[in-house]
Structures are given as C-alpha cells and as structure tokens.
C-alpha cells in the first residue's frame, strides 16, 4: 500500500451533533467530505477526546464490524482534553470508536493508505 496525504480535515466532531457519548460509536470517514476514497484500507488521523466534567477513561479505534481490540489509542486519566495520532484500518470506509467515559470525539483526517 501507499500513503496518500490530505490537507487536514475534520471528519467527525460530536460536539456539533448534540449530546456527549459513551460506549461505541461508528464514524463514516469516507463520506465525511475529507477526500478519502472508498479504496482506502487505513486512515491516518488524530483523535481528540473532550471529556465531560471530570470524566476520564480511554479511547479505542478499530475497523468497523470487527472485534474490538484490547488496547487503547488514547488514554485520558486526568479528565482533560487529550489527542493522539492513530493509523486505523478500515474495510468499508467506516471505523468504530469506543470511549470508556463520557465526552465528545473529534477526528481530524490527514491521509490514508490504499493500493
């Protein structure tokens, strides 16, 4: 696969969709308007968690409809806004996110891997 860079683009911002989330959330990256094609097999992104109040936890990102991995992409032990870069595989243009805590999720896309 080759790495294709994109201008930074906000693919998801749950602060604009209403209530904070906890648990699992699907993110449609390919239809976000950021320019990643349906042939993308992994996304290069920055995920930021904006926790509510003193909520703290961890964020895991993975391929949609696959088993959730037992590792985290981001840890937020102090209940403060925290971001981290991740390369997340995809098989359908979507990824899944799990946040143990309550907060908002912001995903900025920077590139993708494709054949």
Residue frames as qw, qx, qy, qz and C-alpha x, y, z in Angstrom:
[[0.000, 0.888, 0.460, 0.000, 0.00, 0.00, 0.00],
 [0.375, 0.349, -0.026, 0.859, 0.99, 3.61, -0.46],
 [0.183, -0.595, -0.473, 0.623, 0.45, 6.55, 1.87],
 [0.158, 0.597, 0.393, 0.681, -1.58, 9.42, 0.42],
 [0.184, -0.291, -0.431, 0.834, -1.63, 12.67, 2.35],
 [0.009, -0.749, -0.561, -0.352, -4.60, 15.02, 2.51],
 [0.023, -0.496, 0.202, -0.844, -4.99, 18.57, 3.78],
 [0.025, -0.120, -0.813, 0.570, -6.08, 18.33, 7.43],
 [0.430, -0.272, -0.431, -0.745, -9.84, 17.90, 7.55],
 [0.392, -0.117, 0.646, -0.645, -12.38, 17.46, 10.34],
 [0.333, -0.044, -0.866, -0.369, -14.03, 14.10, 9.60],
 [0.510, -0.552, -0.654, -0.092, -16.11, 13.92, 12.79],
 [0.052, 0.239, -0.423, 0.872, -16.97, 16.29, 15.61],
 [0.324, -0.490, -0.809, -0.031, -19.61, 15.00, 18.00],
 [0.116, -0.354, -0.369, 0.852, -19.72, 18.42, 19.72],
 [0.256, 0.142, -0.274, -0.916, -21.84, 19.56, 16.77],
 [0.441, -0.164, -0.780, -0.413, -24.27, 16.62, 16.89],
 [0.636, -0.573, -0.208, -0.473, -25.66, 17.12, 20.38],
 [0.751, -0.613, 0.178, -0.171, -25.12, 15.02, 23.46],
 [0.029, -0.627, 0.779, -0.004, -21.78, 13.53, 24.50],
 [0.883, 0.072, -0.386, -0.256, -21.34, 9.82, 24.00],
 [0.405, -0.494, 0.751, -0.167, -20.12, 6.88, 25.98],
 [0.804, 0.132, 0.575, -0.070, -19.64, 3.37, 24.66],
 [0.510, 0.034, 0.648, 0.564, -19.37, 2.59, 20.94],
 [0.344, 0.770, 0.100, -0.527, -19.85, 4.99, 18.04],
 [0.715, 0.305, 0.469, 0.419, -19.46, 4.42, 14.29],
 [0.029, -0.744, 0.141, 0.652, -17.66, 7.06, 12.23],
 [0.720, 0.576, 0.359, 0.143, -18.24, 7.37, 8.46],
 [0.381, -0.580, 0.286, 0.660, -14.85, 8.64, 7.29],
 [0.382, 0.140, 0.662, 0.630, -15.21, 8.03, 3.55],
 [0.051, 0.717, 0.570, 0.397, -18.38, 10.17, 3.32],
 [0.375, -0.674, -0.304, 0.560, -17.09, 12.92, 5.63],
 [0.325, 0.938, 0.106, 0.055, -16.13, 15.20, 2.73],
 [0.425, -0.773, 0.375, 0.286, -12.41, 14.97, 3.53],
 [0.469, 0.695, -0.455, -0.299, -11.43, 13.30, 0.25],
 [0.336, -0.318, 0.887, 0.003, -10.54, 9.76, 1.30],
 [0.557, 0.171, -0.567, -0.582, -11.60, 7.29, -1.41],
 [0.898, -0.180, 0.099, -0.389, -13.55, 4.08, -0.89],
 [0.853, 0.298, -0.394, 0.165, -10.36, 2.16, -1.74],
 [0.078, -0.679, 0.545, -0.485, -8.66, 3.36, 1.47],
 [0.787, -0.132, -0.601, 0.048, -7.59, 0.48, 3.69],
 [0.550, -0.453, -0.426, 0.557, -6.41, 2.57, 6.67],
 [0.025, 0.926, 0.160, 0.340, -6.75, 6.16, 7.83],
 [0.497, 0.027, -0.344, 0.796, -4.12, 8.45, 9.30],
 [0.268, -0.769, -0.335, -0.474, -5.93, 10.61, 11.80],
 [0.117, 0.200, -0.575, 0.785, -5.79, 12.49, 15.05],
 [0.474, -0.572, -0.636, -0.208, -8.43, 11.60, 17.61],
 [0.032, 0.286, -0.417, 0.862, -9.24, 14.05, 20.39],
 [0.395, -0.540, -0.743, 0.030, -11.47, 13.31, 23.37],
 [0.121, -0.423, 0.168, -0.882, -13.19, 16.24, 25.09],
 [0.324, -0.286, -0.873, 0.224, -14.40, 14.67, 28.34],
 [0.363, -0.700, -0.279, -0.548, -17.40, 15.92, 30.28],
 [0.585, -0.769, 0.118, -0.228, -16.74, 17.26, 33.77],
 [0.282, -0.661, 0.695, -0.030, -14.15, 15.05, 35.46],
 [0.961, 0.181, 0.157, -0.141, -14.92, 12.02, 33.30],
 [0.022, -0.671, 0.708, 0.220, -11.85, 10.03, 32.40],
 [0.904, 0.120, 0.391, -0.125, -11.20, 6.85, 30.51],
 [0.339, -0.331, 0.684, 0.555, -9.70, 5.60, 27.27],
 [0.634, 0.565, -0.049, -0.526, -10.49, 5.61, 23.55],
 [0.522, -0.116, 0.788, 0.304, -10.13, 2.63, 21.23],
 [0.532, 0.579, -0.179, -0.592, -10.45, 2.90, 17.42],
 [0.424, -0.143, 0.869, 0.210, -10.73, -0.08, 15.06],
 [0.160, -0.013, -0.738, -0.656, -12.17, -1.48, 11.82],
 [0.620, -0.024, 0.166, -0.766, -15.97, -1.38, 11.84],
 [0.921, 0.032, -0.118, -0.369, -17.70, -4.75, 12.31],
 [0.636, 0.293, -0.653, 0.289, -14.51, -6.34, 13.66],
 [0.693, -0.528, -0.432, 0.233, -13.78, -7.41, 17.21],
 [0.138, -0.956, 0.137, -0.220, -12.80, -4.54, 19.46],
 [0.639, 0.339, -0.533, 0.439, -9.08, -4.76, 20.28],
 [0.676, -0.606, -0.366, 0.205, -7.95, -4.94, 23.87],
 [0.511, -0.158, -0.059, 0.843, -5.68, -1.91, 23.54],
 [0.068, 0.886, 0.324, -0.326, -6.34, 1.83, 23.60],
 [0.532, 0.564, 0.167, 0.609, -5.35, 4.50, 21.10],
 [0.006, 0.597, -0.158, 0.787, -5.69, 7.25, 23.68],
 [0.496, -0.423, -0.668, 0.359, -5.70, 7.32, 27.49],
 [0.110, -0.650, -0.032, -0.751, -7.33, 10.16, 29.39],
 [0.549, -0.286, -0.696, 0.363, -6.59, 9.51, 33.07],
 [0.204, -0.192, -0.344, 0.896, -6.97, 13.14, 34.17],
 [0.174, 0.730, 0.641, -0.162, -10.29, 14.07, 32.59],
 [0.013, 0.705, -0.138, -0.696, -8.78, 16.78, 30.34],
 [0.713, 0.658, -0.034, -0.240, -8.97, 17.24, 26.58],
 [0.507, -0.451, 0.674, 0.291, -6.47, 14.78, 25.09],
 [0.729, 0.597, -0.135, -0.306, -5.48, 13.97, 21.50],
 [0.545, -0.386, 0.700, 0.254, -3.35, 11.32, 19.84],
 [0.449, 0.474, -0.540, -0.531, -2.41, 10.28, 16.31],
 [0.687, -0.024, 0.713, -0.139, -3.56, 6.86, 15.09],
 [0.312, 0.262, -0.714, -0.570, -3.47, 4.73, 11.96],
 [0.588, 0.099, 0.631, -0.496, -6.79, 2.88, 11.88],
 [0.086, 0.004, 0.880, 0.467, -7.64, 0.12, 9.37],
 [0.569, 0.318, 0.237, -0.721, -10.96, 0.11, 7.52],
 [0.299, 0.066, 0.896, 0.320, -12.76, -2.30, 5.23],
 [0.157, 0.654, 0.712, 0.203, -15.81, -0.21, 4.31],
 [0.128, 0.592, 0.114, 0.788, -14.95, 3.47, 4.86],
 [0.557, -0.726, -0.062, -0.397, -16.11, 3.41, 8.48],
 [0.377, 0.234, -0.749, 0.493, -14.31, 2.93, 11.79],
 [0.604, -0.649, -0.445, -0.129, -15.65, 2.22, 15.25],
 [0.128, 0.501, -0.459, 0.722, -14.76, 4.15, 18.38],
 [0.655, -0.539, -0.529, 0.027, -15.22, 3.12, 21.99],
 [0.072, 0.560, -0.363, 0.741, -14.83, 5.62, 24.83],
 [0.570, -0.449, -0.638, 0.258, -14.85, 4.48, 28.43],
 [0.158, -0.303, -0.254, 0.905, -16.02, 7.70, 29.96],
 [0.270, 0.797, 0.538, -0.052, -18.40, 10.41, 28.77],
 [0.197, -0.596, 0.192, 0.754, -17.36, 13.05, 26.30],
 [0.597, 0.740, 0.011, -0.309, -17.11, 14.27, 22.76],
 [0.744, -0.089, 0.488, 0.448, -14.95, 12.85, 19.96],
 [0.328, 0.855, -0.172, -0.362, -13.15, 14.92, 17.33],
 [0.795, 0.002, 0.481, 0.370, -11.44, 13.13, 14.42],
 [0.239, 0.837, -0.256, -0.420, -9.17, 15.00, 12.02],
 [0.909, 0.238, 0.294, 0.176, -8.07, 13.13, 8.90],
 [0.141, -0.795, 0.407, 0.428, -4.56, 13.68, 7.48],
 [0.287, 0.468, -0.737, -0.394, -4.20, 10.83, 4.99],
 [0.911, 0.018, 0.249, -0.327, -4.91, 7.24, 4.09],
 [0.251, -0.360, 0.851, 0.289, -3.26, 4.05, 2.89],
 [0.796, 0.425, 0.203, -0.380, -4.50, 2.46, -0.33],
 [0.806, 0.089, 0.463, 0.358, -3.22, 0.19, -3.12]]
